[in-house]
């Protein structure tokens, strides 16, 4: 089943994000390569594709997991969690309707 992993950043998270971004992206690429990633990306802090020093306010990942527990375990192991980028993470089942 698909699960939405909705993460909210701490304030001024950009420097922390940049330090562990490669490790974060590696995990997302593994999901993609396994055909389990629907969409992933950050929420810019301003209305811009490249928010520059304004950074980001959080992230959204929608991926396929066997259970909510598996999605939670995966999310808990995110390098952004260990680096203190995220203030909180919410995981919800997601039903793909479109496209």
N, CA and C of each residue as an Amber inpcrd file, in Angstrom:
protein
   297
   0.8460000  -1.1800000   0.0000000   0.0000000   0.0000000   0.0000000
   0.8880000   1.2390000   0.0000000   0.3530000   2.3120000  -0.5850000
   1.0640000   3.5860000  -0.5770000   0.9110000   4.2610000   0.7820000
   1.9770000   4.9410000   1.2050000   1.9600000   5.7200000   2.4370000
   2.5750000   7.0830000   2.1650000   1.9360000   8.1360000   2.7050000
   2.4710000   9.4910000   2.6300000   3.2760000   9.7450000   3.8990000
   4.5260000  10.1020000   3.7100000   5.4150000  10.4520000   4.8180000
   5.5960000  11.9630000   4.7460000   4.9820000  12.6530000   5.6940000
   4.9260000  14.1100000   5.6910000   5.7990000  14.6130000   6.8350000
   6.8780000  15.2820000   6.4750000   7.8550000  15.7210000   7.4680000
   7.8680000  17.2380000   7.5640000   8.0000000  17.7290000   8.7760000
   8.1030000  19.1670000   9.0420000   9.4970000  19.4610000   9.5860000
  10.1550000  20.4390000   8.9740000  11.5060000  20.8080000   9.3930000
  11.5080000  21.6650000  10.6540000  12.6220000  21.6080000  11.3680000
  12.9030000  22.5900000  12.4020000  13.2340000  23.8990000  11.6900000
  13.2340000  24.9980000  12.3880000  13.6190000  26.2730000  11.7750000
  15.0960000  26.2400000  11.4000000  15.4150000  26.9300000  10.3310000
  16.7990000  27.0500000   9.8720000  17.4650000  25.6900000   9.6660000
  16.7690000  24.8120000   8.9620000  17.2470000  23.4340000   8.7740000
  18.1930000  23.2580000   7.5900000  18.3570000  24.2870000   6.7630000
  19.0710000  24.1150000   5.4950000  20.4770000  23.5510000   5.6700000
  21.2450000  24.0720000   6.5840000  22.6150000  23.5800000   6.7790000
  22.6220000  22.1100000   7.1770000  21.7330000  21.7200000   8.0640000
  21.6330000  20.3120000   8.4720000  21.2240000  19.4270000   7.2960000
  20.2720000  19.9090000   6.4930000  19.8300000  19.1700000   5.3070000
  21.0000000  18.8940000   4.3720000  21.7430000  19.9400000   4.0840000
  22.8340000  19.8210000   3.1180000  23.8990000  18.8270000   3.5670000
  24.1440000  18.7510000   4.8560000  25.1820000  17.8480000   5.3750000
  24.8610000  16.3790000   5.1260000  23.5860000  16.0110000   5.1480000
  23.2210000  14.5910000   5.0220000  22.3500000  14.3020000   3.7960000
  22.2450000  15.2680000   2.8900000  21.3760000  15.1120000   1.7320000
  21.7520000  13.8950000   0.8830000  23.0280000  13.6450000   0.6810000
  23.4400000  12.5070000  -0.1570000  22.9260000  11.1910000   0.4220000
  23.0060000  11.0320000   1.7300000  22.5200000   9.8000000   2.3720000
  20.9950000   9.7100000   2.2740000  20.3170000  10.8350000   2.4560000
  18.8620000  10.8850000   2.3260000  18.4470000  10.4860000   0.9060000
  19.1150000  11.0530000  -0.0960000  18.7990000  10.7650000  -1.4940000
  19.0980000   9.3110000  -1.8540000  20.1220000   8.7370000  -1.2760000
  20.4430000   7.3290000  -1.5550000  19.2790000   6.4280000  -1.1730000
  18.6760000   6.6750000  -0.0310000  17.5450000   5.8620000   0.4060000
  16.3390000   6.0320000  -0.5220000  16.1020000   7.2700000  -0.9710000
  15.0100000   7.5110000  -1.9020000  15.2800000   6.8310000  -3.2380000
  16.5200000   6.8840000  -3.7020000  16.8790000   6.2180000  -4.9540000
  16.7040000   4.7100000  -4.8600000  16.9650000   4.1390000  -3.6980000
  16.7480000   2.7030000  -3.5040000  15.2680000   2.3570000  -3.6410000
  14.3920000   3.1820000  -3.0580000  12.9490000   2.9740000  -3.2180000
  12.5550000   3.1060000  -4.6830000  13.0720000   4.1350000  -5.3450000
  12.7680000   4.3430000  -6.7680000  13.2070000   3.1480000  -7.6050000
  14.4330000   2.6950000  -7.3750000  14.9690000   1.5920000  -8.1630000
  14.1860000   0.2990000  -7.9450000  13.5630000   0.1650000  -6.7770000
  12.7460000  -1.0100000  -6.4750000  11.3060000  -0.8350000  -6.9770000
  11.0000000   0.3150000  -7.6040000   9.6570000   0.5720000  -8.1070000
   8.6580000   0.9110000  -7.0150000   9.1490000   1.3820000  -5.8820000
   8.2840000   1.6300000  -4.7300000   8.0900000   3.1070000  -4.3980000
   8.6590000   4.0100000  -5.1990000   8.5540000   5.4410000  -4.9310000
   7.6090000   6.0910000  -5.9330000   6.5730000   6.7210000  -5.4330000
   5.6270000   7.4190000  -6.2980000   6.0820000   8.8550000  -6.5240000
   6.4530000   9.5320000  -5.4370000   6.8480000  10.9420000  -5.5050000
   7.6380000  11.2890000  -4.2510000   8.5440000  12.2410000  -4.3950000
   9.3030000  12.7060000  -3.2310000   9.8410000  14.0960000  -3.5120000
   9.8640000  14.9280000  -2.4930000  10.4500000  16.2500000  -2.6480000
  10.2180000  17.1150000  -1.4240000  10.9740000  18.2070000  -1.3580000
  10.8490000  19.1300000  -0.2320000   9.8160000  20.2210000  -0.5000000
   9.4110000  20.9010000   0.5680000   8.5150000  22.0510000   0.4970000
   9.3670000  23.3130000   0.6510000   9.5700000  24.0950000  -0.4260000
  10.3530000  25.3260000  -0.2980000   9.7050000  26.2910000   0.6990000
  10.5420000  27.0070000   1.4200000  10.0550000  27.9560000   2.4200000
   9.4410000  29.2010000   1.7850000   9.7840000  29.4410000   0.5150000
   9.2070000  30.5610000  -0.2190000   8.6770000  30.0360000  -1.5520000
   7.9140000  30.8480000  -2.2380000   7.2950000  30.4400000  -3.4990000
   8.3290000  30.4930000  -4.6230000   9.2030000  29.4870000  -4.6270000
  10.2830000  29.4440000  -5.6030000  10.7900000  28.0160000  -5.7390000
  11.1370000  27.6270000  -6.9710000  11.7490000  26.3160000  -7.1990000
  13.0660000  26.2010000  -6.4390000  13.8090000  27.3030000  -6.3780000
  15.0920000  27.3470000  -5.6730000  15.0020000  28.4100000  -4.5830000
  14.6740000  28.0010000  -3.3600000  14.4670000  28.9820000  -2.2980000
  15.7620000  29.5710000  -1.7270000  16.9150000  29.0990000  -2.2280000
  18.1850000  29.6320000  -1.7410000  18.3000000  29.5120000  -0.2370000
  18.7960000  30.5490000   0.4160000  19.0190000  30.4690000   1.8620000
  17.7400000  30.3640000   2.6950000  16.5730000  30.6330000   2.0720000
  15.3090000  30.4740000   2.8130000  15.0870000  29.0130000   3.1790000
  15.6230000  28.1090000   2.3460000  15.5500000  26.6810000   2.6470000
  14.1770000  26.0810000   2.4610000  13.8860000  25.1100000   3.2960000
  12.6850000  24.2920000   3.1580000  11.9660000  24.1670000   4.4910000
  10.6700000  23.8740000   4.4120000   9.8710000  23.7290000   5.6300000
   9.5080000  22.2810000   5.9290000   9.8550000  21.3760000   5.0290000
   9.5280000  19.9750000   5.2320000   9.6510000  19.2060000   3.9390000
   9.1480000  17.9710000   3.9560000   9.2520000  17.0910000   2.8020000
   8.0210000  16.2050000   2.7020000   7.8130000  15.6870000   1.4930000
   6.7620000  14.7080000   1.2520000   7.3570000  13.5410000   0.4830000
   7.1140000  12.3450000   0.9750000   7.4930000  11.1170000   0.2800000
   6.2390000  10.2550000   0.2270000   5.8920000   9.7620000  -0.9640000
   4.8140000   8.7880000  -1.0820000   5.4440000   7.5300000  -1.6650000
   5.4030000   6.4590000  -0.8740000   6.0810000   5.2220000  -1.2650000
   5.2640000   4.0160000  -0.8370000   5.5970000   2.8950000  -1.4550000
   4.9090000   1.6340000  -1.2080000   5.6160000   0.8550000  -0.1070000
   4.8690000   0.4900000   0.9160000   5.3840000  -0.3340000   2.0090000
   4.3690000  -1.4340000   2.3140000   4.8260000  -2.4950000   2.9230000
   3.9540000  -3.6180000   3.2580000   2.9480000  -3.2610000   4.3520000
   3.3160000  -2.2960000   5.2040000   2.4450000  -1.9330000   6.3220000
   2.7970000  -0.5390000   6.8240000   1.9160000   0.0250000   7.6150000
   2.1810000   1.3070000   8.2640000   3.4190000   1.1970000   9.1490000
   3.5570000   0.0790000   9.8260000   4.7240000  -0.1440000  10.6900000
   6.0210000  -0.1230000   9.8690000   6.0090000  -0.7420000   8.6990000
   7.1960000  -0.7280000   7.8390000   7.5110000   0.6850000   7.3570000
   6.4810000   1.4480000   7.0130000   6.6890000   2.8380000   6.5950000
   7.2790000   3.6500000   7.7400000   6.7840000   3.4220000   8.9490000
   7.2920000   4.1440000  10.1220000   8.7500000   3.7870000  10.3880000
   9.0740000   2.5170000  10.2900000  10.4550000   2.0720000  10.5020000
  11.3850000   2.7140000   9.4790000  10.9460000   2.7440000   8.2140000
  11.7560000   3.3700000   7.1710000  11.9530000   4.8560000   7.4560000
  10.8720000   5.5460000   7.8100000  10.9430000   6.9800000   8.0850000
  11.8220000   7.2840000   9.2880000  11.7380000   6.4610000  10.3090000
  12.5450000   6.6690000  11.5230000  14.0400000   6.5670000  11.2460000
  14.4120000   5.8170000  10.2040000  15.8260000   5.6120000   9.8720000
  16.3650000   6.6670000   8.9000000  15.5590000   7.6620000   8.5480000
  16.0000000   8.6900000   7.6040000  17.1520000   9.4970000   8.1960000
  18.1990000   9.7420000   7.4150000  19.3110000  10.5660000   7.8990000
  18.8740000  11.9620000   8.3520000  17.8090000  12.4930000   7.7670000
  17.3230000  13.7920000   8.2130000  16.7930000  13.7300000   9.6500000
  16.2490000  12.6070000  10.0450000  15.7970000  12.4380000  11.4320000
  17.0130000  12.4540000  12.3620000  18.0180000  11.6530000  12.0340000
  19.2170000  11.5660000  12.8700000  19.9490000  12.9040000  12.9520000
  19.8970000  13.7010000  11.8840000  20.6100000  14.9820000  11.8470000
  19.8130000  16.1210000  12.4860000  18.5970000  15.8340000  12.9140000
  17.7840000  16.8670000  13.5520000  17.1520000  17.8430000  12.5730000
  16.9880000  17.4420000  11.3180000  16.3340000  18.2910000  10.3190000
  14.8340000  18.3720000  10.5940000  14.2470000  17.2520000  10.9390000
  12.7990000  17.1930000  11.1050000  12.3760000  17.4260000  12.5510000
  11.3720000  18.2920000  12.7070000  10.7460000  18.4940000  14.0110000
   9.7120000  17.4070000  14.2620000   9.1450000  16.8660000  13.1920000
   8.1390000  15.8260000  13.3220000   7.8580000  15.1730000  11.9900000
   7.3620000  13.9420000  12.0640000   7.0340000  13.1700000  10.8690000
   5.6770000  12.5090000  11.0910000   4.7860000  12.6740000  10.1210000
   3.4720000  12.0480000  10.1540000   3.3880000  11.0730000   8.9890000
   2.8580000   9.9000000   9.2410000   2.7040000   8.9020000   8.1830000
   1.2310000   8.5170000   8.1060000   0.7180000   8.5600000   6.8810000
  -0.6850000   8.2350000   6.6550000  -0.8000000   7.3070000   5.4520000
  -1.7380000   6.3620000   5.4880000  -2.0240000   5.5940000   4.2840000
  -2.4610000   6.5500000   3.1750000  -2.1240000   6.2170000   1.9420000
  -2.4180000   7.0650000   0.8000000  -3.0520000   6.2310000  -0.3060000
  -4.2010000   6.6770000  -0.7840000  -4.8710000   5.9780000  -1.8770000
  -4.6620000   6.7710000  -3.1610000  -3.9410000   6.1870000  -4.0960000
  -3.6950000   6.8060000  -5.3870000  -4.9680000   6.7320000  -6.2290000
  -5.4690000   7.8860000  -6.6680000  -6.6560000   7.9420000  -7.4930000
  -6.2980000   8.4320000  -8.9020000  -5.5170000   9.4830000  -9.0010000
  -5.0930000  10.0430000 -10.2760000  -3.5990000  10.2750000 -10.2700000
  -2.8880000  10.2550000 -11.3390000  -3.3650000   9.9720000 -12.6660000
  -3.6330000   8.5090000 -12.8550000
